[in-house]
Amino acid sequence: MAQIMHRLRRDHANFARLFAALERQIVLMESGGRPDWDIVSRIVQYCLEYPDLYHHPLEDQVFARLRARDPAAASIDLVAEHRELSALLRRVAAAVEQILQDAAMPRDRFAGLVRRFLDAQRDHVRREEALFYPAAERALGPADWAELDRAVSAVAIDPLFSEPTGRPYRSLMSDIRAGEAAEG
């Protein structure tokens, strides 16, 4: 498997863990509890810093090659989906910032926004795994993969799931593991 595809799939598995951690906080909120706003804030910050700036641009490069090699196989508008997901993420980030600044926001409104974000992300990942990735693996040749693998080597490592950089990410990884252990 090409290095870039391995990284993209590993990212998806990591995002699933992250989204489960965010969902645990929303479930807590929906049941009347107080979510850990540090966890929520760190997850949103991570999404702004890694998937939005590194993961999606890598996918866009693979998608551009797929579109050039086999336009029919590039049936989803991946670049547009990434823009829509980014806009939704920014709405969630703005809502979190408002809450951290003590602005009043109904629980159900915030929970609904985060659930829309999680549903959109999970649906997007499912379509990529079922349609886009297999199509790219069928259509692209060794030269394509070699060039794409060179591109992935220049991209920053995942600051959370590789070796957590900085105290906020080490703390977030600890929270994710604790939540997983409590469920497992």
C-alpha positions in Angstrom: 0.0 0.0 0.0 1.2 3.5 -0.8 2.6 5.5 2.1 0.0 8.2 1.5 -2.9 5.8 1.6 -1.6 4.2 4.8 -1.4 7.6 6.4 -4.9 8.7 5.3 -6.4 5.4 6.6 -4.6 5.7 9.9 -5.8 9.3 10.1 -9.4 8.1 9.6 -9.0 5.5 12.4 -7.6 8.2 14.7 -10.4 10.6 13.8 -12.9 8.0 14.8 -11.3 7.8 18.2 -11.4 11.6 18.5 -15.0 11.9 17.3 -16.0 9.2 19.9 -14.3 11.4 22.6 -16.3 14.4 21.5 -19.5 12.4 21.4 -18.9 11.3 25.0 -18.9 14.9 26.0 -22.1 15.7 24.0 -23.9 12.7 25.5 -22.9 13.9 29.0 -24.3 17.4 28.1 -27.5 15.9 26.7 -28.0 13.9 29.9 -27.8 17.1 31.9 -24.2 16.8 32.9 -21.4 19.3 32.4 -19.1 18.4 29.6 -15.3 18.9 30.1 -14.9 22.1 28.0 -11.1 21.7 28.0 -11.6 18.4 26.1 -14.2 19.8 23.7 -12.0 22.8 23.1 -8.8 20.7 22.5 -10.7 18.5 20.1 -11.9 21.4 18.1 -8.5 23.0 18.1 -6.9 19.8 16.9 -9.5 19.5 14.0 -8.6 23.1 13.0 -4.9 22.3 13.1 -4.5 18.9 11.6 -7.4 17.4 9.5 -8.3 20.8 8.1 -4.7 21.9 7.2 -2.9 18.6 6.5 -5.2 15.5 6.0 -7.7 17.1 3.6 -5.1 18.7 1.4 -3.4 15.3 1.1 -6.7 13.7 0.0 -7.2 16.6 -2.4 -3.9 15.7 -4.1 -4.9 12.1 -4.5 -8.3 13.2 -5.7 -6.7 15.5 -8.3 -4.7 12.6 -9.7 -7.8 10.4 -9.7 -9.8 13.0 -11.5 -7.0 13.3 -14.1 -6.7 9.5 -14.6 -10.4 8.5 -14.4 -12.9 11.4 -14.2 -15.8 9.0 -13.9 -14.3 7.4 -10.8 -14.1 10.8 -9.2 -17.8 10.9 -8.7 -17.9 12.8 -5.4 -16.8 16.4 -5.2 -14.3 15.8 -2.5 -12.8 19.3 -2.6 -16.3 20.9 -2.1 -17.0 18.4 0.8 -13.8 19.4 2.5 -14.8 23.1 2.2 -18.2 22.3 3.7 -16.7 20.3 6.5 -14.3 23.1 7.2 -17.1 25.7 7.4 -19.1 23.4 9.7 -16.0 23.0 11.9 -15.6 26.7 12.1 -19.2 27.1 13.2 -18.5 24.6 16.0 -15.3 26.4 16.9 -17.1 29.7 17.1 -19.8 28.2 19.3 -17.2 26.7 21.7 -15.5 30.0 21.9 -18.8 31.8 22.7 -19.5 29.3 25.5 -15.9 29.7 26.9 -16.6 33.4 26.9 -19.7 32.8 29.0 -22.2 33.5 26.2 -25.5 31.8 26.7 -26.3 29.1 24.3 -29.0 26.5 24.7 -27.6 23.0 25.3 -29.8 21.4 22.6 -28.6 24.0 20.0 -24.9 23.4 20.8 -25.4 19.6 21.0 -27.3 19.7 17.6 -24.5 21.6 16.0 -21.8 19.2 17.2 -23.9 16.2 16.2 -24.3 17.7 12.7 -20.5 18.0 12.6 -19.9 14.5 13.8 -22.5 13.0 11.4 -21.1 14.9 8.4 -17.5 13.9 9.3 -18.4 10.2 9.8 -20.5 10.1 6.6 -17.7 11.8 4.7 -15.1 9.3 5.9 -17.4 6.3 5.1 -17.8 7.6 1.5 -14.1 8.1 1.1 -13.3 4.6 2.4 -16.0 3.0 0.3 -15.7 4.9 -2.9 -12.8 7.3 -3.2 -9.9 5.3 -1.8 -10.7 2.1 -3.7 -11.1 4.1 -6.9 -7.8 5.8 -6.4 -6.1 2.5 -5.7 -7.5 1.0 -8.9 -6.8 4.0 -11.2 -3.4 5.4 -10.1 -0.2 3.8 -11.2 3.2 3.4 -9.5 4.5 6.7 -10.7 1.5 8.5 -9.3 1.9 6.8 -5.9 5.6 7.5 -5.8 5.0 11.2 -6.4 2.2 11.3 -3.8 4.4 9.5 -1.3 7.0 12.2 -1.8 4.3 14.8 -1.0 3.3 13.0 2.2 6.8 12.9 3.5 6.8 16.7 3.5 3.6 17.0 5.5 3.8 17.6 9.3 3.2 14.6 11.5 -0.1 14.3 13.4 0.5 16.4 16.5 -1.9 14.3 18.6 -1.8 10.7 17.5 1.9 10.4 16.5 3.9 11.7 19.4 1.6 14.3 21.1 3.3 17.7 20.9 2.7 20.1 23.7 0.9 19.8 26.9 -2.7 20.3 25.6 -2.3 17.4 23.1 -0.7 15.1 25.7 -3.6 15.9 28.0 -6.1 15.3 25.3 -4.6 11.9 24.4 -4.8 11.0 28.1 -8.4 12.0 28.1 -9.2 10.0 25.0 -7.5 6.9 26.4 -9.3 7.2 29.7 -12.6 7.5 27.9 -11.9 4.5 25.8 -10.8 2.4 28.9 -14.0 3.4 30.7 -16.1 2.2 27.7 -14.0 -0.9 27.0 
